[in-house]
């Protein structure tokens, strides 16, 4: 007969791995979020340049082109 404690310990390893992977994904994705620096600089909402951040809409692309010059 199998030891129930060993069965529970064996089941915890995949769950721990899944939780660790999820934590790493959340930690990394948090760093890639856009900052509102340009919105603060121009006093415009983020939606003025972005459809779904970080993707730029046409206005945002034009703004980016003109700001580089």
N, C-alpha and C positions, 0 to 999 in steps of 0.2 A: 504494500500500500504506500502511496506517495505521501510525503509530508506536506500538509496544507500550507505551512509557513514558507516552504521553498517555492510552492506554486505561486503564492502572492508576490514573493520577491522577484520571481522571473517575469511576472506580468508588469512589474513596476519599471523595468528597464525600457521597454518601448514607449511607455507613457512619458518617462523622463526625457527620452530623446525627442519626442514630439514637442514637449513643453520647452525644451532648450532651443529647438529650431524655431519655434514661434517667437520666443523672446528675442532671439538674434535678428529675425526678420523685422520685428517691431523696432528694435534698437537702430538698425541700419536705415530703415525707411523714415524714421523720424528726422534724420540728418539731411535728408534730401528735400525737405519741404522748402518752399519759396519763402523769402523774407519780404516784408512789406516796405522795404526801403524806397523803392521807386514810387509806390503809392503814397507814402508819406511825403516824399520830395515834391510830387506833383499835386497832392491833395485830391487824387482821384481814387476810386475804388479799384481793387484788384481786377474786377470783372471788366474794367475798361480795356485792358490789354490781354486778359486771359479768358478762354472759354472753359477749360478745365486745367488749372495749374498743374504742371509748369508749361503746358502748351499755350503758345501765343496765338491770338486771333490776328486778323489782317492789320488792325490798328496797332497792336503790340509789335508786330513784325516791322511795321513802318517806323514806329518810335525807336525800336532797337537800332535800325539802320541809321536813322538821323542822329542818334545819341553818340554813335561811334565816330562821327565826323568832327 
